[in-house]
Structure formats: structure tokens, C-alpha cells
Amino acid sequence: MITTASTRFPHLVAPAATIIERAKHIADKVETWLAPVLQLAIRLWIANVFFKSGMTKIADWPSTLFLFEFEYQVPILPTNVAAAMGTTFELTMPILLVLGLFTRLAALPLLGMAMIIQFVLGAGNAAFDNVEHFYWMFMLAIIALRGAGPISLDHLLLTWIKAQRG
């Protein structure tokens, strides 16, 4: 005969279930309040990383073109196009992330850039092989998959659209 904890210790099952239910209730409440703050923090942090990079590029455009020609060497794209696209993405997508506007879409070009930095440029140059790029990719993937969360214009717009539809 197989005995289980509930048959061996029936007097412990109800209190244990109560404790587990209360712990789950508390965890759900904490998640309700902290998950949106965490989503906002992730958006702000990754936006800061890319925006600073874009500002550095635009501050000295000749150096940026030089780096794209001799150091970054993005395959397929001409140097000036790669530099312009990278800088444009680094300056515009972070603004969308901060606002939480079209957030999933805004995360995708930055995710692509992080992947190119790590896997394309990093494959040819050890200086680009950096664990930090994986953190960027994880954060951007979370944003792309989960969206901006409740503290965002995306959420406000969706709520407004639902209200208009009735």
C-alpha cells in the first residue's frame, strides 16, 4: 500500500494548504504592483544604453563613418547606410521604449543590432564578443514578447481603443 503525506499526516494538510494559498495570494499582489515597475525599468535601462550610443555617433559623424568602414564592417550594407541606420535606430527606438509606444516593434531593430554586434561582428573580432550583449538581447526579447506593460502609452491606447469599441 502506498501512503502519501495526506494519509500519513492528515492534520498537516489543511494548514499547509492555507499557507500555500496565502503565499500565492501575496506573490500575486506583489507581482501586480512590481511587474509593471520592472517592465518600465527594463525599458528605461536598455533605452539609455542605445540612446547614449546614438548620441556618441551623431556627435562625431566622420568618426562614426570611419568606424563603420574599418571597425564595424556590417556585411551587405554600404558603410554610410549602415552608419545612418544604426544611428537612427539608436536615437529613435529608445524614445519609443521610454514612452512605451509601439514598444514591441521598437525593440526589434535594437535586438537585431545587438545580435549583429555579438554574432556577426563578434565572430570576426574578439572585442565585440561581450556577455553584456546577451543581457541586451534578453531584455529586448522580454520587451518584444511581453510588451511595455501597464505603465506605457501602448497600454493607454489599447484601453482607449477597447473603450471606443464598447
C-alpha positions in Angstrom: 0.0 0.0 0.0 1.3 3.4 -1.0 1.0 6.1 1.6 1.1 9.8 0.9 1.7 12.8 3.1 -2.1 13.4 3.2 -2.8 9.9 4.6 0.2 9.9 7.0 -0.2 13.4 8.3 -3.8 14.5 7.6 -3.7 17.1 10.4 -0.9 19.0 8.4 -2.6 19.1 5.0 -5.1 21.8 5.7 -2.7 24.2 7.4 -0.1 23.7 4.7 -2.7 24.4 2.0 -3.7 27.5 3.8 -0.1 28.7 4.0 0.5 27.9 0.3 -2.7 29.8 -0.7 -1.8 32.8 1.4 1.8 32.8 0.0 0.4 32.7 -3.6 -2.1 35.5 -2.8 0.8 37.7 -1.5 3.0 36.8 -4.5 0.2 37.7 -6.9 -0.3 41.0 -5.2 3.5 41.8 -5.3 3.6 40.8 -9.0 0.6 43.0 -9.8 2.5 46.0 -8.4 6.1 45.2 -9.1 6.0 43.6 -12.6 4.9 46.9 -14.3 7.7 48.7 -12.5 10.2 46.1 -13.5 9.0 46.3 -17.2 9.4 50.1 -17.1 12.9 49.7 -15.5 14.0 47.3 -18.2 12.7 49.7 -20.9 14.4 52.7 -19.4 17.7 50.9 -18.9 18.0 49.4 -22.4 16.8 52.7 -23.9 19.6 54.5 -22.1 22.2 52.1 -23.4 21.3 52.6 -27.0 20.4 56.3 -26.9 23.9 57.1 -25.4 25.5 55.1 -28.2 23.4 57.0 -30.8 24.4 60.4 -29.3 28.0 59.4 -29.4 27.7 58.5 -33.1 25.9 61.7 -34.1 28.3 63.9 -32.1 31.2 63.0 -34.4 29.8 61.8 -37.7 33.2 61.5 -39.5 34.5 59.2 -36.8 31.3 57.2 -36.9 31.7 56.7 -40.7 35.3 55.7 -40.1 34.4 53.1 -37.5 31.7 51.7 -39.7 34.1 51.4 -42.6 37.1 49.9 -40.8 35.9 48.5 -37.4 32.2 47.6 -37.5 32.0 46.5 -41.2 28.4 45.4 -41.3 28.0 42.8 -44.1 25.9 43.6 -47.2 25.1 47.3 -46.3 27.3 50.2 -47.6 29.2 52.0 -44.8 27.1 55.2 -44.9 23.8 53.3 -45.0 24.8 51.1 -42.0 26.0 54.1 -40.0 22.8 56.1 -40.8 20.5 53.1 -40.0 22.3 52.2 -36.8 22.4 55.8 -35.6 18.8 56.4 -36.5 17.6 53.2 -34.7 19.7 54.1 -31.6 18.2 57.6 -31.4 14.5 56.8 -32.2 13.8 53.4 -30.8 14.8 54.3 -27.3 12.4 57.2 -27.3 9.6 54.8 -28.2 10.8 52.4 -25.5 10.7 55.2 -22.8 7.3 56.3 -23.9 6.1 52.7 -24.1 4.8 53.5 -27.6 4.9 50.7 -30.3 7.2 49.1 -27.8 7.3 45.6 -29.3 8.1 47.0 -32.7 10.7 49.4 -31.3 12.6 46.5 -29.5 13.1 44.5 -32.7 15.7 46.7 -34.6 17.7 47.1 -31.3 17.5 43.3 -30.8 18.7 42.9 -34.4 21.6 45.3 -33.8 22.6 43.5 -30.6 22.6 40.2 -32.4 24.7 41.6 -35.2 27.2 43.1 -32.7 27.5 39.8 -30.9 27.3 37.2 -33.6 28.5 38.9 -36.7 31.0 41.5 -35.5 31.9 39.3 -32.5 32.7 36.3 -34.8 35.4 38.3 -36.5 36.7 40.4 -33.6 37.0 39.3 -30.0 36.5 42.9 -28.9 32.8 42.6 -29.8 32.3 39.3 -28.0 30.8 40.6 -24.8 28.4 39.0 -22.3 26.7 42.3 -21.9 25.3 42.0 -25.4 23.4 38.9 -24.2 21.9 40.9 -21.4 20.7 43.4 -24.0 19.3 40.6 -26.1 17.4 39.1 -23.2 15.9 42.4 -22.1 14.9 43.3 -25.7 13.4 39.8 -26.2 11.4 40.3 -23.0 10.1 43.6 -24.3 9.3 42.2 -27.7 7.5 39.2 -26.3 5.7 40.8 -23.2 5.2 44.3 -24.5 5.6 47.5 -22.5 3.3 46.6 -19.6 0.7 48.8 -17.9 3.0 51.8 -17.4 3.0 52.8 -21.1 1.3 54.7 -23.9 0.7 51.3 -25.5 -1.5 50.3 -22.6 -3.3 53.6 -22.5 -4.0 53.4 -26.3 -5.2 49.9 -26.1 -7.5 50.7 -23.1 -8.9 53.7 -25.1 -9.4 51.6 -28.2 -11.3 49.0 -26.2 -13.5 51.6 -24.6 -14.3 53.1 -28.0 -15.4 49.7 -29.4 -17.6 49.2 -26.4 
